[in-house]
Amino acid sequence: MESQSEFFERIAGPFWDQVREVINDWWSHFPSQAQAGLRSRLLDRNSDTNVYSALWELYLHEMLLGSGCTVSVELGVGNRGRNPDFLVTRGGERFVVEAIWKTQRLGGTVSDTLPSLLVDAIDSVPSPNFFLSYRVNRAGTTTPPQKRLKTGLIAWLAGLDPDQIVADREHKLALPEHTWAEAGWDLSFEAIPRSPGKRGDSTSRAIGIHAPVAWFSAESDRVLDAVKEKGSKYGELGMPFIVAVGHAALFPEDSEVETALYGSSVEYVHNESRIFGRRPGGYWNAAYDHAHSQVGGVLVVKNPAPWTWTKNLPALWRSPDPDSLPVPVLPAWAAAQLVGAHVERQPPAHPIHAVLGLPKDWPIGDAFPQRH
């Protein structure tokens, strides 16, 4: 299967030219001593995780610069001789930001590689309500014609109800499947409903998964694991510490992040009085005192990628532990704070696209324009 690095290099059109131009521009803003390592990861054809984690760091670095910060990359701080990603100075305060890209672990393997033209054809199918996953049952020896494949997929998707499929999945029913066979090729497709707030955009990429998957998994565990992995890595820093999680998942929800960090909410009823609380199990409300006060905040962006950089909102979840050093809230960040048992939120002061220096609807145009 084509790697993300190869895809970014190959894909043509004005939409993708904008993406490459901004990536190159932002890369040039990195300190010179860090550019070679970042470039190597951006061009890594053997690891899509390396590519997306490098893009995540590129985005964070540019967002910090656009917020009026001075950023040093991989300087030794703390008492363990390790180098966190960013040492940030803004005004009279300094803080550390450590980046981690966390993707949903998906089951299944790709049977065969599809030709790039066929991948692009599937990706350009208007699919405002569904992601598509595919499986190669049999690979042909030549690239098959695409017109009947796209026509069949469009007709099949038009007859599906995303809300009904979600309800069926709660009863353990299988995802709807479509099979296409032509010119020696045999492909099976599954339709995965997009989350309600993400439906209706017929220009969205159709392919969500390049293999069949077990698509419901413990999202809160992924966020919790990410923060645990980075939270104690550097020992005593003596300054505020933010773990920045690039959260790649099919259906990322704020409620799952809230559970991961603050524990799940619970309501107790006693003598007709209702009392709200939090179950232990979140990162900051573990069963033992001040277990994770080192981390003052967790910055989460859902599905960060070049085509979502100007659209998806960064959210800073602040530690409720009084032993944590307070972390700053930058202008483009929404903020969440646990007060008692309830989460209080505040919107960002500035839109993220303005901080990044990009138009609101960037990249402008269609990623996969319909061919006529």
N, C-alpha and C positions, 0 to 999 in steps of 0.2 A: 504494500500500500504506500502511496505517496506520503512522504513526511511533510510536516507543517513547514519546515524550512524550504523544501523543494516547491511546495505550493506557493509560498510568498514570493519566491524567485520567479516562478513560471507564470502565474496568473496575470493576464493582461487587462488593460482598460483604465480609464481615468480614475475610477474609484480606487483601484489598487495602486496606481501611480502615486496618489495622495498618501496612502499608507506607507509606501516605501520611502517617500520623501521625508515624512515626519519621523519615521524610525531613524533614518540616517541623520537628520537634524538633531534629534534628541541624543543620539549616540555621541555626536560631536560635543555635546555639553558635559559629558562624563569626564572626570579627570583623566588625563592622558595615560597615567599608569594603570588605569582600570579598563581602558578601552579594548585592549587585545583580548582579555578574558571574556568580556561581555560579547564582543563580536564572535568569538569562537562558539559561545552558547547559542547566539542568535542563528548561526549557520549550521548548527548541529543536525545532521541528517539522520542520526541514530536515536535521538531522544526528543520527542515533542515536549516532554516535561521541561527539558533544558531550554527549549525555545520559549515556551510560555512563561517560565520563571524569569528568564532574562527580560522578556517584554514587561513583566510585572515590575521588576526593579527599574527598568527604563521609565515606566509611567510614574512610579513613586518619586524617583529622582526629579523628574520634570515638574511634578506637582509641588514638591517641596521648594524648588527654585522659584516657581511661579507664585508661591505663597510668601515670598520675601525672605526665604531662608538661605543660609550658607551651608553647603553640604560637603562633608568629607566622607570619602568612601573607604571602608575597610581599615580604619585606624584601630590600633590596639587600645582597648579600654577594658575596664573591669580587672578582676584579680585572677583571671584564669588564662591569660595570655592569648585570648582569641580576639578575632576582629569582626565585630558586627557590621552589618551592611552600611549603615549611615549614621554618622555623628552630625547632628543638626544644631545650628545656632540660629536663633531668631530673636532679635533685640538683645536683651540681656540674659536670655535663658538658653540652656543647652539641654538636648535630650537625644536619646538613642532610638533609632528605628531599625528593627530587624524584619526582613521580608521573608515570607514563605508562600509558595504557591501550593495550594491543596486542591486536588482534583478528585471527583467522585470515582471511587474504585468500581470499575464495571467488569462484569464477568464476560466470558466468551472470548473467542479469538477470531481473527479474520481468516477466512478460508483461502482466499486468493486475492490478488491485486487487480483492481479494476483499472482500465485505461483512463488516463486523465480526462479525455474528452467525455467519457461516459460519466465519470464523477461530476464533471461540470454540468452535464445535461440533467442529472438527477438533482443537483443542488439548485438549478434554476427553475425547477418545477414550483409554481405558486403553491405555497403551503402555509397559509396564515394561522392555522389552528393546530398543526402537528409538526413534530420532528419526524424524520424518517431514519430508521436503522435498516441496514441491508445485510444480507448474507449471500455469498457466492456459492451456489450449490454445484455449478459446473461452469468452467471457464472456456470460452471459445478461443479460436486461434486468430481471429481478426476482430477489429472493433465493429460492433454491430450498429445498424441504423438506430437513430435515437427517437424519431418522430413517434412511432407507435408506443415505445416505452413511456414517453412523457404523456401522451394522450391517455394511456391506460392508467397511469398514476393519478393524473388530474381527475379522471372520472371516479376512480376508487375513493380518493380522499373527499370528493364532494359529497359522497354518500355516508360519511362517518360523522358521528356526534361526539365531540371531545368530552363533554360532561358525562355522557352515558358510559364512555369507555373508562373514565376515572371511577365511576360508581361500580362498574363491572370488576375493575381491578381490586376494589375493596373486598369483593367476594371471591378473589383468587381466580377470576376468569382470565383467559389468555388475551394478549393484545391482538387486534385484527391484523390479518396477514394477506398480502397480495403477492402472487407469483407471476413472473414474466419469463418467457423462454423464446429465444429467437437467435438464429445464426450460431447455434452451438452453445449459447449462453443460457444459464438458468439462474435467476436471482429471486430471492425471497425478500420482501419488505415488511416491516412492522411500523405501524403508526403510533407514535407516542404523543399524547396531548401536551401542548404547551400550557404553561400556567395561565390562568385566566387573564392576568394583567399583561401578558405578552402576546396575546392573540390579535389577529386582525391585520397584521402587516404582511402583505403578499410578497414583499421584497426580501423577507428574511431568508437566510440560507435554509434549505430544506433538510439537508443531512445533519442530524444531531449526533449520530453514533455510527461508526464504521464497522459495527459488529453487533450481533444480538447480545442483549444485556439483561441482567437482573437489575431493574432500574429504580426500585424503591430500596433505599438503604438508610442507615442512621446518619443523617446529615449533621446532627448536633455532635456526634462522636468525632466526625472529621475536623470540625472547628476546634473542639476540645483537645484532640490529639495534636493539632498544629500548634496551639498555644503552649501546651505542655512541652512539646519538643523544643521550642525556642526559649521558653520562659526562664529556665534555670541554666541556660547554656553559658552565660558570661559571668556568673557570680555577682559579687557586689559591684554595682556600677557607680553609685554615688550621684546619680542623676536620673530623671524620669526615663522610663523605658516603655516603648510601644512595640508590640508585635503586630505587623501588618500582614493580614491573611488575604491573599487572592483566592477567592472561594469559587471554584469552578464546579458547577453542579447543574443538573437538569432543572430542578425546582428549588432554588435557594430561598429560604424564608427567614424573615427576621425572628420569628418565634423560636426557630431552632437555634439561632445564634444566642438569643436570650437564655434559652435553657442551658446551652453549653457553658455560658459564662456565669450566670446568676442562679442556676438551678431552676427546676420547673416550679411554677406557681401552684399553690394549694390553698383551698378554702376550708376552714374548720367552722363547724357550727356547734355552739355550746350555749345552752339555755336561751335558744332562739337568737343568739348574737352570732354574727359572722365575723371571723377573723381570717385575714389573708396572711400567708407566709410563703416561704420558699423551702423546698426540699433540698437537703444536701446533695452534692453531686456535681454542681457547677464548679467552674475553675476557681472562682473566688469565694465560694461558700462550702469548701471542703469540710469534712468532719473535724479537722484539727485547726487550731487557731493560726491565722496569718500564714497559711501554707504557701500562698502565691502572691504575697504583697510586693514582690520584686517587680511585677508587671503592673504598670499604672494604667494602661489602656490597650485595647485591641482594636485596630483599624481593620474593617472588613469592607471589601468591594466585591459585589456579586458578579461573577463571570467577566472579569476584566479582560479585554481584548481590544485590538485597534478599533474595531467597529463599535465598541461600547464605551470607549474612553471618555467621550464627551457626554454620555447619557447616564451611566450607572453611578449612583450616588455613593461616595465614600462615607462610612459611618463609624465614628469612634465610640466604642463602648468603654466607659470609664470604670475604674476599679472602685468598689464601695469600701475597700479595706482602708481604715484610717492610717495604717502603716505604709501604704503605697505613697510614693512621691507623686504629687498631682501632675498630670500631663496637659500640655496645651491643646486647645482646640483650634485648628487652622481654619481660615475663612471658608474653604470649600467643603468642610466636613460637617455632616450632621453629627449630633452627639446624643448619647443615651447614658443615663445615670440611674442606678438603683437607689430609690429613696423609700425606706421602709421595705415593703414587699412589692412596691410598684415601680415601674420603669418610667421615668420622665424623659422626654425627648425635646430636642431643640433643632430647628432647621439650620442649614448652612447660611452664612452671611452672603456668600457669593456663589454663583454657579460654577461647576467644575470646568466647563468649557472655557470660561473666561480666565480662570487660573492657568489653564494649559495653553492659552493663547490660540484657541481654535474656534471656528464657528460652531454654533450649537448643534447643527445637523451634520457635522463632519463625521466621516468622509461624505462628501456631497455626491449624489447620483446613485445609480443602481449598481450593486455589487455584481449581480449576474443579470444583465439586461436580457429581455426576451429577444430571441433571434427570430427574424421574420423572413 
